[in-house]
Structures are given as structure tokens and as C-alpha cells.
């Protein structure tokens, strides 16, 4: 009986260690893929859960269905970061969508034209 308990305890510890060590990377790519999947399956509640707290109400369920109608089977996912400088200038940096070794690499840089800056304020 004592031997069975020890084996059971060791087994449970191994299970706990294995599950605790599994890491799910939450990246912009995974978030956008999840968002698209929720739209394809008309899952409005999970779609809203993906938004930052306080930002969930920006899209109504009717708008969600309307945006869903824009989806096609083929799509690409790109990751960008916007740099805003004190002098009012902005650049948009594109990162490689398939990080190698867990690192993102710069793929391109674009200066944001004056007529587009209002979009990012």
C-alpha cells in the first residue's frame, strides 16, 4: 500500500511539472488568428474577450457580422509597431510574421505620411 502511494505521488508530481512547464505564447499573430477564427465561426463573445479591458464595446454585434462578411478564405497576418516621435513624425515598423528562435526581426520600415497621421492618434 505504501509503495502504491509513493508511486501515485511521484506520478502526480510529474503530471503537475509537465503541465506547469507548458507555455502558450500569446503573440500578435496568435491573437489575430484567434480573432479571425472567432469571426469565421460567428463567435461574438469570444471575439470581444480578445479586446483590452474597456475596449470591448467598440464593435457591436451587428458591426461584427458586417466585418465578418469581408473575410475570405485566404488571408495574411502581419505584425506592425508604430513609433511616434516628439517632433510629430511617425514610422511604421513591420516585423517578420514567422519569428525564428522566438525572436521577431524587422522586415520593413515606412514613414507615415502626414495625411495618414490622424489615423494613429
Residue frames as a rotation matrix with the C-alpha (Angstrom) as fourth column:
UNK 1
0.569 0.822 0.000 0.00
0.822 -0.569 0.000 0.00
0.000 0.000 -1.000 0.00
UNK 2
0.465 -0.477 -0.746 2.81
0.162 -0.782 0.602 2.39
-0.870 -0.401 -0.287 0.92
UNK 3
-0.602 -0.734 0.314 4.60
0.392 0.071 0.917 1.66
-0.696 0.675 0.245 -2.34
UNK 4
-0.123 0.662 0.739 1.42
0.983 -0.024 0.184 2.40
0.140 0.749 -0.648 -4.35
UNK 5
0.783 0.431 -0.448 1.01
0.536 -0.833 0.137 5.75
-0.314 -0.348 -0.883 -2.58
UNK 6
0.003 -0.877 -0.480 4.61
0.080 -0.479 0.874 6.74
-0.997 -0.041 0.069 -3.31
UNK 7
-0.693 -0.214 0.688 4.21
0.654 0.216 0.725 5.81
-0.303 0.953 -0.010 -6.99
UNK 8
0.292 0.895 0.337 0.93
0.947 -0.320 0.031 7.75
0.136 0.310 -0.941 -7.16
UNK 9
0.677 -0.101 -0.729 2.54
0.279 -0.881 0.382 10.83
-0.681 -0.462 -0.568 -5.57
UNK 10
-0.442 -0.894 -0.078 5.51
0.170 -0.169 0.971 10.69
-0.881 0.416 0.226 -7.97
UNK 11
-0.460 0.360 0.812 3.11
0.888 0.210 0.410 10.30
-0.023 0.909 -0.417 -10.90
UNK 12
0.637 0.766 -0.092 1.04
0.769 -0.639 -0.002 13.31
-0.060 -0.069 -0.996 -9.79
UNK 13
0.322 -0.617 -0.718 4.16
0.101 -0.732 0.674 15.43
-0.941 -0.290 -0.174 -9.31
UNK 14
-0.687 -0.585 0.431 5.33
0.445 0.131 0.886 14.52
-0.574 0.801 0.170 -12.83
UNK 15
-0.026 0.777 0.629 1.93
0.984 -0.090 0.153 15.47
0.175 0.623 -0.762 -14.29
UNK 16
0.773 0.313 -0.552 1.98
0.482 -0.855 0.192 18.80
-0.411 -0.414 -0.812 -12.42
UNK 17
-0.093 -0.903 -0.420 5.51
0.096 -0.428 0.899 19.57
-0.991 0.043 0.126 -13.60
UNK 18
-0.655 -0.126 0.745 4.70
0.712 0.228 0.664 18.75
-0.254 0.965 -0.060 -17.22
UNK 19
0.294 0.853 0.431 1.56
0.921 -0.373 0.110 20.90
0.254 0.364 -0.896 -17.28
UNK 20
0.702 -0.067 -0.709 3.22
0.358 -0.828 0.431 23.76
-0.616 -0.556 -0.557 -15.39
UNK 21
-0.303 -0.940 -0.158 6.13
0.214 -0.228 0.950 23.85
-0.928 0.254 0.270 -17.83
UNK 22
-0.221 0.280 0.934 3.96
0.975 0.092 0.203 24.11
-0.029 0.955 -0.294 -20.92
UNK 23
-0.472 -0.035 -0.881 3.95
0.205 -0.976 -0.071 27.70
-0.858 -0.214 0.467 -22.10
UNK 24
0.280 0.595 0.754 1.46
0.943 -0.024 -0.332 29.23
-0.179 0.804 -0.568 -24.51
UNK 25
-0.788 -0.579 -0.206 2.94
0.508 -0.803 0.313 32.23
-0.347 0.142 0.927 -26.27
UNK 26
0.428 0.899 -0.090 0.40
0.720 -0.399 -0.568 34.99
-0.546 0.178 -0.818 -26.66
UNK 27
-0.697 -0.715 -0.053 1.67
0.474 -0.516 0.713 36.83
-0.537 0.472 0.699 -29.70
UNK 28
-0.333 0.570 -0.751 0.00
-0.603 -0.741 -0.295 39.34
-0.725 0.354 0.591 -32.01
UNK 29
-0.701 0.031 -0.712 -0.05
-0.631 0.437 0.640 36.64
0.331 0.899 -0.287 -34.69
UNK 30
-0.855 0.397 -0.334 -1.90
0.474 0.859 -0.194 34.16
0.209 -0.324 -0.922 -32.46
UNK 31
-0.524 0.678 -0.515 -4.31
0.203 -0.489 -0.849 36.88
-0.827 -0.549 0.119 -31.32
UNK 32
-0.388 0.380 -0.839 -5.16
-0.824 -0.550 0.132 37.88
-0.411 0.743 0.527 -34.90
UNK 33
-0.802 0.096 -0.590 -5.58
-0.284 0.808 0.517 34.24
0.526 0.582 -0.620 -35.96
UNK 34
-0.776 0.540 -0.325 -7.89
0.595 0.458 -0.660 33.67
-0.208 -0.706 -0.677 -32.99
UNK 35
-0.453 0.601 -0.659 -9.85
-0.275 -0.797 -0.538 36.81
-0.848 -0.063 0.526 -33.86
UNK 36
-0.540 0.210 -0.815 -10.31
-0.834 -0.008 0.551 35.61
0.109 0.978 0.179 -37.46
UNK 37
-0.872 0.210 -0.442 -11.38
0.185 0.978 0.100 32.14
0.453 0.005 -0.891 -36.29
UNK 38
-0.640 0.665 -0.385 -13.96
0.442 -0.092 -0.893 33.68
-0.629 -0.741 -0.235 -33.94
UNK 39
-0.370 0.498 -0.784 -15.29
-0.678 -0.722 -0.139 35.78
-0.636 0.480 0.605 -36.80
UNK 40
-0.724 0.055 -0.688 -15.49
-0.562 0.533 0.633 32.80
0.401 0.845 -0.355 -39.15
UNK 41
-0.714 0.433 -0.550 -17.48
0.537 0.843 -0.034 30.86
0.449 -0.320 -0.834 -36.56
UNK 42
-0.036 0.715 0.699 -19.63
-0.055 -0.699 0.713 33.89
0.998 -0.013 0.065 -35.61
UNK 43
0.186 -0.007 -0.982 -18.43
0.914 0.369 0.171 33.69
0.361 -0.929 0.075 -32.01
UNK 44
0.369 0.054 0.928 -19.05
0.101 -0.995 0.018 37.30
0.924 0.087 -0.372 -30.94
UNK 45
0.984 0.059 0.170 -18.49
-0.159 -0.163 0.974 36.75
0.085 -0.985 -0.150 -27.19
UNK 46
0.509 -0.858 0.060 -15.02
0.697 0.452 0.556 35.20
-0.505 -0.242 0.829 -27.61
UNK 47
0.121 -0.400 0.908 -14.22
0.794 -0.511 -0.330 37.86
0.596 0.761 0.256 -30.21
UNK 48
0.652 0.211 0.728 -15.00
-0.160 -0.901 0.404 40.56
0.741 -0.380 -0.553 -27.62
UNK 49
0.954 -0.293 -0.070 -12.96
0.164 0.309 0.937 38.75
-0.252 -0.905 0.343 -24.94
UNK 50
0.285 -0.897 0.338 -9.84
0.954 0.233 -0.186 39.25
0.089 0.375 0.923 -27.07
UNK 51
0.275 -0.136 0.952 -10.01
0.277 -0.937 -0.214 43.04
0.921 0.322 -0.220 -26.61
UNK 52
-0.785 -0.613 -0.090 -8.30
0.323 -0.282 -0.903 45.01
0.529 -0.738 0.420 -23.90
UNK 53
-0.234 0.703 -0.671 -10.44
0.955 0.035 -0.296 45.84
-0.184 -0.710 -0.680 -20.91
UNK 54
-0.092 0.312 -0.946 -12.56
0.177 -0.929 -0.324 48.89
-0.980 -0.197 0.030 -21.66
UNK 55
-0.658 -0.222 -0.719 -12.21
-0.616 -0.389 0.684 48.48
-0.432 0.894 0.119 -25.44
UNK 56
-0.792 0.308 0.528 -14.74
0.374 0.927 0.021 45.64
-0.483 0.214 -0.849 -25.88
UNK 57
0.117 0.983 -0.142 -17.65
0.485 -0.181 -0.856 47.90
-0.867 0.031 -0.498 -26.78
UNK 58
-0.479 -0.352 -0.804 -16.06
-0.401 -0.727 0.558 49.43
-0.781 0.590 0.207 -29.88
UNK 59
-0.827 0.203 -0.525 -17.83
-0.458 0.299 0.837 46.92
0.327 0.932 -0.154 -32.12
UNK 60
-0.067 0.895 0.441 -21.48
-0.889 0.148 -0.434 45.95
-0.454 -0.421 0.785 -31.86
UNK 61
-0.239 0.037 0.970 -22.74
0.103 0.995 -0.013 42.50
-0.966 0.097 -0.241 -32.78
UNK 62
0.811 0.568 0.141 -24.22
0.233 -0.093 -0.968 43.95
-0.537 0.818 -0.208 -35.98
UNK 63
0.589 -0.684 -0.430 -20.86
-0.803 -0.558 -0.210 45.50
-0.096 0.469 -0.878 -36.93
UNK 64
-0.278 -0.664 0.694 -19.19
-0.556 0.700 0.448 42.18
-0.783 -0.261 -0.564 -36.10
UNK 65
0.244 0.461 0.853 -21.43
0.440 0.731 -0.521 40.38
-0.864 0.503 -0.024 -38.62
UNK 66
0.966 0.104 -0.237 -20.76
-0.132 -0.589 -0.797 43.12
-0.223 0.801 -0.555 -41.19
UNK 67
0.173 -0.978 -0.117 -16.97
-0.950 -0.197 0.242 42.83
-0.260 0.070 -0.963 -40.75
UNK 68
-0.161 -0.174 0.972 -17.28
-0.152 0.977 0.149 39.03
-0.975 -0.123 -0.184 -40.88
UNK 69
0.764 0.545 0.345 -18.77
0.256 0.235 -0.938 39.37
-0.593 0.804 0.040 -44.38
UNK 70
0.686 -0.581 -0.438 -15.45
-0.726 -0.592 -0.352 40.88
-0.055 0.559 -0.827 -45.55
UNK 71
0.002 -0.741 0.672 -13.49
-0.559 0.556 0.615 37.71
-0.829 -0.377 -0.413 -44.70
UNK 72
0.518 0.047 -0.854 -12.14
-0.775 0.449 -0.445 35.46
0.363 0.892 0.269 -47.40
UNK 73
0.984 -0.131 -0.121 -10.60
0.164 0.932 0.323 32.01
0.071 -0.337 0.939 -47.09
UNK 74
0.147 -0.986 0.077 -7.14
0.865 0.091 -0.493 33.37
0.480 0.139 0.866 -47.83
UNK 75
0.962 0.079 0.260 -5.58
-0.036 -0.911 0.411 35.95
0.270 -0.405 -0.874 -45.57
UNK 76
-0.019 -0.987 -0.158 -2.21
0.512 0.126 -0.850 37.12
0.859 -0.097 0.503 -44.36
UNK 77
0.890 0.222 -0.399 -1.22
0.453 -0.326 0.830 38.25
0.054 -0.919 -0.391 -40.90
UNK 78
0.021 -0.892 0.452 1.35
0.449 -0.396 -0.801 40.99
0.893 0.220 0.392 -40.42
UNK 79
0.486 0.030 -0.873 2.76
0.865 -0.155 0.477 42.42
-0.121 -0.987 -0.101 -37.22
UNK 80
0.085 -0.389 0.917 3.47
0.421 -0.820 -0.387 46.15
0.903 0.419 0.094 -37.03
UNK 81
0.079 -0.088 -0.993 4.69
0.946 -0.308 0.102 48.55
-0.315 -0.947 0.059 -34.36
UNK 82
0.594 0.193 0.781 4.07
0.500 -0.849 -0.170 52.29
0.630 0.491 -0.601 -34.58
UNK 83
-0.310 -0.720 -0.621 6.77
0.942 -0.320 -0.099 54.67
-0.127 -0.616 0.777 -33.37
UNK 84
0.735 0.500 0.458 5.58
0.518 -0.850 0.096 58.20
0.438 0.167 -0.884 -32.50
UNK 85
-0.343 -0.927 -0.151 8.29
0.883 -0.263 -0.390 60.79
0.321 -0.267 0.909 -32.01
UNK 86
-0.121 0.247 -0.961 8.12
0.713 -0.652 -0.258 64.06
-0.690 -0.717 -0.097 -30.03
UNK 87
-0.794 -0.249 -0.554 8.51
-0.140 -0.813 0.565 66.05
-0.591 0.526 0.611 -33.26
UNK 88
0.107 0.960 -0.258 5.22
-0.673 -0.121 -0.730 64.61
-0.732 0.252 0.634 -34.60
UNK 89
-0.230 -0.255 -0.939 6.85
-0.914 0.389 0.118 62.19
0.335 0.885 -0.323 -37.03
UNK 90
0.397 0.391 0.830 5.81
-0.619 0.782 -0.073 58.54
-0.678 -0.485 0.553 -37.11
UNK 91
-0.482 -0.455 -0.749 7.23
-0.839 0.485 0.246 55.37
0.252 0.747 -0.615 -38.58
UNK 92
0.673 0.684 0.283 5.57
-0.712 0.702 -0.004 52.02
-0.201 -0.199 0.959 -39.01
UNK 93
-0.475 -0.880 -0.018 7.86
-0.874 0.470 0.121 49.02
-0.098 0.074 -0.992 -38.48
UNK 94
0.648 0.641 -0.410 6.86
-0.696 0.718 0.023 45.65
0.309 0.270 0.912 -39.95
UNK 95
-0.200 -0.679 0.706 8.16
-0.838 0.493 0.236 42.51
-0.508 -0.544 -0.668 -38.26
UNK 96
-0.736 -0.109 -0.668 8.67
-0.489 0.768 0.413 39.08
0.468 0.631 -0.619 -39.78
UNK 97
0.204 0.949 0.240 5.45
-0.918 0.100 0.384 37.13
0.340 -0.299 0.892 -39.23
UNK 98
0.847 -0.003 -0.532 7.28
0.107 0.980 0.165 33.86
0.521 -0.197 0.831 -38.59
UNK 99
0.572 -0.662 0.484 9.65
-0.820 -0.474 0.321 34.55
0.016 -0.581 -0.814 -35.70
UNK 100
0.434 -0.542 -0.719 12.75
0.020 0.804 -0.594 32.39
0.900 0.244 0.360 -35.82
UNK 101
-0.461 -0.614 -0.641 14.05
0.588 0.330 -0.739 31.16
0.665 -0.717 0.209 -32.48
UNK 102
0.182 0.656 -0.732 11.30
0.981 -0.170 0.092 33.14
-0.065 -0.735 -0.675 -30.74
UNK 103
-0.482 -0.414 -0.772 12.69
0.375 -0.894 0.245 36.46
-0.792 -0.172 0.586 -31.97
UNK 104
0.733 0.653 0.190 10.96
0.510 -0.342 -0.789 38.99
-0.450 0.675 -0.584 -34.18
UNK 105
-0.463 -0.877 0.128 13.05
0.714 -0.283 0.641 40.50
-0.526 0.388 0.757 -36.96
UNK 106
-0.001 0.406 -0.914 12.41
-0.263 -0.882 -0.392 43.85
-0.965 0.240 0.107 -38.66
UNK 107
-0.075 0.077 0.994 11.11
0.814 0.580 0.017 43.27
-0.575 0.811 -0.106 -42.16
UNK 108
-0.228 0.008 0.974 10.41
0.784 -0.591 0.189 46.83
0.577 0.807 0.129 -43.25
UNK 109
-0.399 0.086 -0.913 10.07
0.641 -0.686 -0.345 50.45
-0.656 -0.723 0.219 -42.16
UNK 110
-0.140 0.424 0.895 7.70
0.831 -0.440 0.339 53.06
0.538 0.791 -0.291 -43.60
UNK 111
-0.974 -0.065 -0.218 7.49
0.164 -0.867 -0.472 56.75
-0.158 -0.495 0.855 -42.74
UNK 112
-0.133 0.991 0.011 3.84
0.903 0.126 -0.412 57.59
-0.409 -0.045 -0.911 -42.04
UNK 113
-0.579 -0.040 0.814 2.69
0.579 -0.724 0.375 60.34
0.575 0.689 0.442 -44.46
UNK 114
-0.986 0.157 0.064 1.20
-0.163 -0.769 -0.619 63.49
-0.048 -0.620 0.783 -42.90
UNK 115
-0.338 0.928 -0.158 -2.26
-0.824 -0.211 0.525 62.73
0.454 0.308 0.836 -44.32
UNK 116
0.129 0.353 -0.927 -2.30
0.046 0.931 0.361 59.35
0.991 -0.089 0.103 -42.51
UNK 117
-0.808 -0.588 -0.026 -1.07
0.056 -0.032 -0.998 60.51
0.586 -0.808 0.058 -39.07
UNK 118
-0.389 0.748 0.538 -4.58
-0.895 -0.445 -0.029 61.36
0.217 -0.493 0.842 -37.87
UNK 119
0.390 0.521 -0.759 -5.46
-0.411 0.836 0.363 57.67
0.824 0.170 0.540 -38.19
UNK 120
-0.036 -0.549 -0.835 -2.95
0.527 0.699 -0.483 56.80
0.849 -0.458 0.264 -35.45
UNK 121
-0.727 -0.240 0.643 -3.82
-0.309 -0.722 -0.619 59.50
0.613 -0.649 0.450 -32.88
